[in-house]
């Protein structure tokens, strides 16, 4: 349905967005990059002071 060109373009866009997010994270003191961005996966966390682990766990879990 999409063809190889469209699929390749979608993958390229996803990787560009990941690199953009990586730049935004490194520019934002409240966020911390946890791993280098190689393709389209971006691992980061919110720096929340003393309760960083608890805050990030709640962010991942989402609304209750």
N, C-alpha and C positions, 0 to 999 in steps of 0.2 A: 504494500500500500504506500509506504513512504519512499522506498528505494534506498540504495546505499548512500547517495549524496545527502539526502535529507537526514538519514540516521547519523552520518558523519558530522553534519552540521549541528545536530542536537547534542552530540557528545562533545564537540568542540565548545559549544556555548556553555554547557555544564561545567567544563573544566575552566573556562574563563571566569564564570561566576564564582567558582571556588577560589581562584587566585584573587579576585576582587574582595571576597569576604576575608581572605587571609590578610590582605592589606588593611582593611578596615579594622580587623581585630588588633593587629599590631599597632595601629594608630589610636586605639581606645584603651586608656589605662585601666578601665573597669573590667576588661576582658583579657584572657590569657590563652594564647595558642598552645595546645598540648602536644602537637605532632606536626612535622613538616607536611605541607600540602603537595602531594605528588600528582594526583589526578583530580577527582571531584569529591573527595571526602575531606571535611574540615572538622577537626576535633578541637574544641575550645571550651572554656568555662568562664563563669562570672566570678570575679574576685570579690568576695563578700566578707572580707575580714575574718573574724574569729569563727563564724559559722559557715564558711565557704562550702564545706562538704554538705551540710544540711540544706543550704539554699540551692545548690546545684542539683541535689537529689530531688528536691521538690520541682525544680524547673523541668527536669527530665520526665518526672511522673506526670506533670501537667495538672490541670484543675481536678479537684476531687469531687 
